[in-house]
């Protein structure tokens, strides 16, 4: 599989993202990953899954004995020209005429086609899809905010050795301006508390609220291999406790948001979960630079 | 592998632990798991590994094409009569004549022989070794403190639904008395921040310091499958930051403690890392009930 075209393009993306997370050139490499993934998935067979999630339908791809993760039928609308239009809009000075709903579908389709391809090409590889998803979200956030992300911050030193603290993606808009703290994960599962714990570190080290915490997640579903049933695993009550006792996150964005989390806003919680496409329209308000 | 003797005994242990985490009966089931594991490992082949950890040597078992995790040569001294003596000592009113060093070896040998067996019997199963290790540590802590662990606490309710918060092991010595918060993991890896985050939750909900945080870990080594080199992955600088900015843990115990963490005490940190055997002798001091 070393000469697999998708993995080769992904490798270009890795190099390109290090140079610049956003911009035309990076967009082109993402385009290549996308088109190679779609071409590969054309060879795979679609298989319906039994959705146990109200209002959502799922299928998976299968190929040479392997099955991909569950794919949300309503969100998966691979449409290459639409993706290119979005890229162009981002390039042409940030005027976006695509609807929020449409943007979410474009990004979901792109993300999930790569992840599903890797599920079929490799065995038990969670890292490659996770890394690609991080590059993809970094691409959009960096393009929208105009800054390259960092993945560490200097640790103010009192007694210990001077050191850097590895972090999730940090987008620093400049001195005196907003700093976004954006962990990117394909799902949170039983590790969701880490999202708040990393925010707490930044709050503790640099001052509460200096960094705007806004994790981006792909989905929270799980497929039973035998019964082919898809469930969403959500812990809304625990999330409320994390938001109260560990740190305040400004947003949690999803490409395929679970209804249980979207409902949290209705409960007067400071925790607001939204589709990721909302970021394109509210980021400057969040940054206080509108 | 369904009729595997080790897994069958492990299943008995699961049931017995739910009834009572400690005591003679539970000790006997652990004995059975231990002897079955040792019997199985006798059929496996020992393979030397290249230690990149100063002062430690490692080997692994291999069996029908699979390799076990790395085993610390100095700590692995399977000695069934010694284990039975320790059990008897615990049973006979808590007078322990076994040295700390010896206790650590007894528990390490027991834990690692089960974990290594599962590595060889199953593929990529991290959960079964993790669960066994939790039962084993619960057994000792429960026996020493005389209380059955809980794995959830009620969440004081203001506006939300009344709910329980799932927790790591909690040993509540009674009203007005100490409560130990003991996460048990075979390694912390990139998830170590969760140890502090869970402590922070308890501090936030019930008051700082009400729960004595003392995670127990097995080891922190990692074997490169190709080169057979064993390294320890430690993040002492980050741990100091967690201890400063997230919550205070009273102890972190290890069966195979990395030197990088043992050194933390010398740096005047409130974070004290020790071999787990120390718990047997200092728990009542920690609990303030000496």
Interface residues (C-beta under 8 A of the other chain):
Chain A: X124 X155 X159 X160 X161 X163 X165 X166 X191 X193 X194 X196 X197 X198 X200 X201 X203 X204 X205 X237 X238 X240 X241 X242 X244 X245 X246 X267 X268
Chain B: X124 X155 X159 X160 X161 X163 X165 X166 X191 X193 X194 X196 X197 X198 X200 X201 X203 X204 X205 X237 X238 X240 X241 X242 X244 X245 X246 X267 X268
